[in-house]
Amino acid sequence: MNSKKNKPLLLIVDATAAHLDQLSHLLHDDYTIRVAGQAATALALAQQLPRPDLVLVDLALDGLAVCQRLRANPDTANIPLVLMFDHGAAQVEHAFAAGAADVIARPLVPEVLRARIACHLALRGSQQQVQRLRRQLAEQGQLNDAAVWAIACLAGSRDHEPAGHLRRIQHFVLALARKLQGNPRFADELVERHIPLLFRAAPLHDIGKVRIPDAILLKPGRLTPEEFETMKLHTVYGRDAIAGVERELGYSNTFFRLAREITWSHQERYDGSGYPQGLRGDAIPVSARLVAVADVYDALVSDRVYRPAFTHETALELIRQGSGEQFDPDVVDALLAAEEEIMEIAARYQDATN
């Protein structure tokens, strides 16, 4: 027998005292019982804490209205409602529309009643568990997003890259991905479940710069060939950082793969003249091809110590000229097709100094 503390709480609503006594006697071993002989009393008891886990309500006691009122109140909307009725009773066909989870006819069969109640309580328990898991996953996702953002901002602070740049990259990549979802070349990678992960991973593209010496990273003039070779290593450092997390955790997933691809390959060029591997065409991961276009566009329309920002139109023309050489032509076409959205994103996340 369950202890009273662990018993589910049932609220039984019926105008007939004999019915209340019968149901209380039938169910008290397994449940804590509250009873109500009037609709108003039932609605008040349903509000008391702890709230009932299930309500048994008689159709004859304005049962449809009770169901409707309980469903309309956010505090009681998720409580299972089982409507009891006599054979031939009018309006029972409206029970489910009124919010009842189940109906059961009199004379009540004890085994059937117990089974119905247990079924609905088990279902409610499963639903509550799913809701808890969803909340936990949402909270974990928020923590993960915060960690990714903190790491990306830390890397950006090394070369004084404003946080707006990271936000713009995220949303540029998202816009490009949406435009390319219907393209067969990208069908395998740009599936719906990958899009949010791509959005989260994009700000990590330059995290490897934390290992580049200040004398090179912050140099205002042109880098020497030797310095440029050192700068190029930021892609390897970024990949190694993500791979190190995977090793430490003992597993990988799609987010880590995308982050690793982006950090390692966003400086590859479509014609094979990029770095660090000299990948060509479709050998460059889709994620890196998207970030390459988004990153260069944002760099072109942003002020630099060695030049003022280009206009949006000039930036688009320069990227169009690089189609097929520096950039995947389909990604360039997506950028041009999303022009209005790209301009809106740039305006929404513009740097404070601009």
Secondary structure, DSSP 4 states (H G I P E B T S, - for coil): ---GGGSPEEEEE-S-HHHHHHHHHHHTTTSEEEEESSHHHHHHHHHSSSPPSEEEEETTTTHHHHHHHHHHSTTTTTS-EEEEEETT-TTGGGHHHHT-SEEEEESP-HHHHHHHHHHHHHHHHHHHHHHHHHHHHHHHHHHHHHHHHHHHHHHHHHTT--HHHHHHHHHHHHHHHHHHTT-GGGTTTS-GGGHHHHHHHGGGGGGGGGGS-HHHHT-SSPPPHHHHHHHHTHHHHHHHHHHHHHHHHT---HHHHHHHHHHHHTT--TTS--SSS---GGGS-HHHHHHHHHHHHHHHTS-BTTBPPPPHHHHHHHHHHTBTTTB-HHHHHHHHHTHHHHHHHHHHT--TT-
